[in-house]
Amino acid sequence: MQQVNVTVRMAVVEDISQIRALSKEAFGMYAEGAGISSIVGELNESDEYLKEEIQNKLVFVAIVGGTIIGSVRVEVHDDKTAYLSRFGVKAEYQNKGIGQVLMNEVDSIMQKLGIYKLYLHTASRMLSLVRFYYGRGFYIESTTKNRGYIRALLCKEYEMDDMKYQLNADNENLAIV
């Protein structure tokens, strides 16, 4: 694997056009690989929508030589869970560790924020993605066909230092012990 010097930072509004181009490329490949015939919403994001995402979510970008080559978004919830979306890396930079670098940053921030579960959806037919997420500590919690193809809901649980949450059957916090 060729070493790539990559920087990860929070996205800013000036990144919108590069993020939009990256998303269009990455999710075009995703739709093709997953056998999705209908247009995926990520292919048609407006500048205004992306601006709202940057303002309301944690949006990370991976940069090589001044060009955004990867991005990921995380929505943090009040219940100390988070949802990861729009994770993509430009085709020419895939399998070079860029996704790992982005996910390392996400993991670090989730732990700093005290997030105990991180969720995401991915197409179950995309074996390379499922393998990637499994290698990062995710497991399949459930599947659904609500978007016309089989999507797996994956979950990653973070260690909570000395805190342990007791959960009931509905995964609601009962007590911190």
Secondary structure, 3 states (H helix, E strand, C coil): CCCCCCEEEECCHHHHHHHHHHHHHHHHHHHHHHCCCCCCHHHHCCHHHHHHHHHHCEEEEEEECCEEEEEEEEEECCCCEEEEEEEEECHHHCCCCHHHHHHHHHHHHHHHCCCCEEEEEEECCCHHHHHHHHHCCCEEEEEECCCCCCEEEEEEECCCCCCCEEECCCCCEEEEC
